[in-house]
């Protein structure tokens, strides 16, 4: 099992920290000494996760805060509260998401649910917390992607999948968008001379409730191929599946724009991992970034000017 380096003195936000890889990451980061903010959609579940972590690590410093990444108002309120406190952040772990929602669903903001939860919400959160991250000495933004990104593509003419919606493809598109965001942020940090590391991770095929909750939303259920795949595809437990996220968040060997996970398989130890060629398309990344700024009403460019002033 990966041993997380000492994290004393660090403040870390982990989204989706009430279950799965998010809870495991929060538990092990807190166990290594970090102060961890558990950013969760349902506070009662967050408090339960907090209690479980404290049972394993009685001295852990944990805080539960509500965050619904599918609701831009919730993202804004969460970030504004942290910014108002003025305490630097060392790491933002963009872990939360939804997967394979059976019927196209729109959020309160009019966004397709998977794109909103997996990409637009984390994008806005990152932008709104950037000032706190850059106030730290060696900040990191870690974005959870997926091998599904290989099937994704960015269609700017139908970004919200209004013309054509397929659950697995919408998920793949959102995960490719995450990789493009991660790479673009790494490029912006280099251009601005920021000490920020933007890195990505993928969990391989890890047994969490991600694969069982999304397909059942709105009364849906997984298709036959999905149901069979869930049973026969090699998978791993959450302890192993969280290690790429932990490595990206804490390891001193991480590099800007790096992507970490099981290298050639769905399971196994963390290694530098390959990305789809489409995730390295600088023109698409820049255009998607600008579109995300427009849709979410955030501006990293504007923030960078204030930070550098």
C-alpha positions in Angstrom: 0.0 0.0 0.0 1.3 3.5 -0.9 2.6 5.4 2.1 1.5 9.0 2.0 4.4 11.4 2.9 4.1 13.6 5.9 1.3 16.1 5.4 1.5 18.1 8.6 0.9 21.8 8.0 -1.1 21.3 4.9 -4.7 22.1 4.3 -6.5 20.0 1.7 -9.9 20.1 0.1 -11.2 16.7 -1.1 -14.5 16.7 -3.1 -16.8 13.7 -2.8 -15.1 12.8 0.5 -18.1 10.9 1.9 -17.5 7.7 0.0 -15.3 5.7 -2.4 -11.9 7.1 -3.4 -12.8 10.5 -1.9 -13.3 9.1 1.6 -10.2 6.9 1.3 -8.1 9.8 0.1 -9.4 12.0 2.9 -8.7 9.3 5.5 -5.1 8.6 4.4 -4.2 12.3 3.9 -5.6 13.1 7.3 -3.8 10.1 8.8 -0.6 11.6 7.4 -1.2 14.8 9.2 -3.1 17.1 6.8 -6.1 19.2 7.8 -8.8 18.0 5.4 -12.0 19.7 4.3 -14.5 17.1 3.4 -16.5 18.7 0.6 -19.8 16.7 0.2 -23.2 17.1 -1.3 -25.0 15.6 1.7 -23.6 16.9 5.0 -25.0 14.0 7.1 -23.0 11.5 4.9 -20.0 13.8 5.3 -20.4 13.7 9.1 -20.6 9.9 9.0 -17.4 9.8 6.9 -15.7 12.1 9.4 -16.7 9.8 12.3 -15.3 6.8 10.5 -12.0 8.6 9.7 -11.7 9.8 13.3 -12.2 6.3 14.5 -9.2 5.2 12.5 -7.2 8.4 13.3 -8.4 10.0 16.5 -6.1 13.0 16.1 -7.2 13.8 12.6 -8.2 17.4 11.8 -11.4 17.3 9.7 -14.1 19.7 8.6 -17.3 18.9 6.7 -18.7 21.5 4.3 -21.5 21.2 1.8 -20.7 21.4 -1.9 -22.9 20.3 -4.9 -20.7 20.5 -8.0 -23.8 20.3 -10.2 -25.0 23.6 -8.8 -22.9 26.7 -9.6 -24.5 28.6 -6.8 -23.3 25.9 -4.3 -19.8 26.0 -5.8 -19.7 29.8 -5.4 -20.9 29.7 -1.8 -18.4 27.0 -0.9 -15.5 28.9 -2.4 -16.6 32.3 -1.2 -16.7 31.0 2.4 -13.2 29.7 2.2 -11.9 32.8 0.5 -13.5 35.0 3.2 -11.6 33.1 5.8 -8.3 33.9 3.9 -6.5 30.7 4.9 -4.2 29.3 2.2 -4.9 25.9 0.6 -2.2 23.5 -0.3 -4.1 20.9 -2.3 -7.5 20.8 -4.1 -8.5 17.2 -5.0 -11.2 17.3 -7.7 -12.5 13.8 -7.0 -16.3 13.9 -7.0 -18.4 13.0 -10.1 -21.2 11.0 -11.5 -21.1 8.2 -14.1 -23.4 6.9 -16.8 -26.6 8.7 -15.9 -29.2 6.8 -18.0 -31.4 9.7 -19.2 -30.1 13.1 -20.2 -30.6 15.3 -17.1 -30.2 19.0 -16.8 -28.9 20.8 -13.7 -30.5 24.0 -12.2 -28.0 25.9 -14.4 -29.2 24.2 -17.6 -26.1 22.0 -18.0 -26.0 18.3 -18.8 -25.5 16.6 -15.4 -22.3 14.6 -16.1 -20.6 17.6 -17.8 -21.7 19.8 -14.9 -20.7 17.5 -12.1 -17.5 16.1 -13.6 -16.1 19.1 -15.4 -17.9 22.5 -15.1 -18.3 22.2 -11.3 -14.6 21.3 -10.7 -13.5 24.0 -13.2 -15.4 26.7 -11.4 -14.2 25.4 -8.0 -10.6 25.5 -9.1 -10.9 29.0 -10.5 -12.6 30.3 -7.4 -10.1 28.8 -5.1 -7.0 29.7 -7.1 -6.2 32.7 -5.0 -6.0 30.6 -1.9 -4.0 27.9 -3.6 -1.4 30.4 -4.9 -1.1 31.8 -1.3 0.5 28.5 -0.4 4.2 27.6 -1.0 3.7 24.6 -3.3 0.1 24.2 -4.2 -1.4 21.3 -6.2 -4.7 20.8 -8.1 -5.4 17.1 -8.7 -8.1 16.1 -11.2 -9.6 12.7 -11.3 -10.1 11.5 -14.8 -10.8 8.0 -16.3 -9.7 5.6 -19.0 -13.1 6.4 -20.5 -11.5 9.6 -21.8 -10.1 7.6 -24.7 -13.7 7.4 -26.0 -14.5 11.0 -25.5 -14.5 14.0 -27.8 -15.2 17.6 -27.4 -18.1 18.7 -29.7 -18.4 22.5 -29.3 -21.5 22.4 -31.4 -23.2 20.1 -28.9 -21.2 20.4 -25.7 -24.3 19.7 -23.6 -25.3 16.6 -25.5 -28.7 18.0 -26.5 -28.8 16.5 -30.0 -27.4 13.1 -29.0 -27.1 11.7 -25.6 -25.6 8.3 -24.7 -24.8 7.8 -21.0 -21.3 6.2 -21.4 -20.2 8.6 -24.1 -21.4 11.7 -22.1 -19.3 10.4 -19.2 -16.3 9.9 -21.6 -16.7 13.4 -22.9 -16.7 14.8 -19.4 -13.5 12.9 -18.5 -11.7 14.1 -21.6 -12.7 17.6 -20.6 -11.1 17.0 -17.2 -7.8 16.0 -18.8 -7.9 19.1 -21.1 -8.6 21.2 -18.0 -5.7 19.6 -16.1 -3.3 20.1 -19.0 -4.4 23.7 -19.7 -4.0 24.7 -16.0 -0.5 23.2 -16.0 0.3 25.4 -19.1 -1.2 28.5 -17.5 0.8 27.9 -14.4 4.0 27.7 -16.4 3.2 30.8 -18.4 2.5 32.8 -15.2 5.4 31.4 -13.3 3.2 30.0 -10.6 4.6 27.2 -8.3 1.3 25.3 -8.8 1.3 21.7 -10.0 -1.7 20.6 -12.0 -1.8 16.9 -12.2 -4.3 14.1 -13.1 -5.1 10.6 -11.9 -7.3 7.7 -12.8 -8.3 4.8 -10.6 -8.4 2.0 -13.1 -11.4 -0.1 -12.5 -12.1 0.4 -8.8 -15.1 -0.9 -7.0 -17.0 2.2 -5.6 -20.6 3.4 -5.7 -19.8 5.6 -8.7 -20.6 2.7 -11.0 -23.8 1.8 -9.2 -25.4 5.1 -8.3 -25.3 7.0 -11.7 -26.9 4.3 -13.8 -29.8 4.1 -11.4 -30.6 7.9 -11.3 -34.1 8.9 -12.4 -35.3 5.4 -12.1 -32.8 4.1 -14.7 -30.8 0.9 -14.7 -27.5 -0.2 -16.3 -27.8 -1.7 -19.8 -27.0 -5.4 -20.4 -23.4 -4.8 -21.5 -22.7 -2.6 -18.5 -24.2 -5.1 -16.1 -22.1 -7.9 -17.5 -19.0 -5.7 -17.6 -19.4 -4.8 -13.9 -19.2 -8.5 -13.1 -16.4 -9.8 -15.4 -14.0 -7.0 -15.9 -11.0 -7.2 -13.5 -11.4 -4.7 -10.7 -9.7 -3.6 -7.5 -10.7 -2.4 -4.0 -10.9 1.2 -3.1 -7.6 1.1 -1.1 -5.6 0.3 -4.2 -7.8 2.4 -6.5 -7.2 5.5 -4.5 -3.5 5.3 -4.7 -3.1 7.3 -8.0 -5.1 10.1 -6.4 -2.9 10.1 -3.3 0.3 9.9 -5.3 -0.8 12.9 -7.4 -1.8 14.8 -4.3 1.2 14.1 -2.1 4.2 12.5 -3.8 7.4 14.6 -4.3 8.0 12.9 -7.6 4.9 14.3 -9.3 5.5 16.5 -12.4 3.3 19.3 -13.8 0.8 17.9 -16.3 1.6 14.4 -15.1 -1.1 11.7 -15.2 -1.0 8.7 -12.9 -2.7 5.4 -12.6 -2.4 1.7 -13.5 -0.3 2.0 -16.6 -1.4 -0.8 -18.9 -4.3 -2.3 -17.0 -7.4 -1.7 -15.1 -5.8 -2.7 -11.9 -2.3 -2.5 -10.4 0.2 -0.2 -8.9 0.4 3.5 -9.7 2.7 4.5 -12.6 2.9 7.5 -15.0 0.0 6.8 -17.4 -0.6 7.6 -21.0 -3.3 10.1 -22.0 -5.4 10.2 -25.2 -3.7 12.3 -27.9 -6.9 14.5 -27.9 -6.1 15.5 -24.3 -2.9 17.2 -25.5 -4.6 19.3 -28.2 -3.6 22.8 -27.0 -6.1 24.6 -29.3 -9.0 22.5 -28.1 -7.9 22.9 -24.4 -7.7 26.7 -24.8 -11.1 26.9 -26.5 -12.7 24.6 -23.9 -11.2 26.6 -21.1 -12.6 29.9 -22.5 -16.0 28.2 -22.9 -16.0 26.9 -19.4 -15.1 30.4 -18.1 -18.1 31.8 -20.1 -20.5 29.1 -18.9 -19.5 29.3 -15.2 -19.0 33.0 -15.0 -15.4 32.5 -13.7 -12.1 33.9 -15.0 -8.7 32.6 -14.2 -7.2 35.3 -16.3 -8.9 37.9 -14.2 -7.8 36.2 -11.0 -4.3 35.9 -12.1 -4.1 39.7 -12.6 -5.3 40.2 -9.1 -2.9 37.7 -7.6 0.1 39.1 -9.4 -0.8 42.7 -8.5 
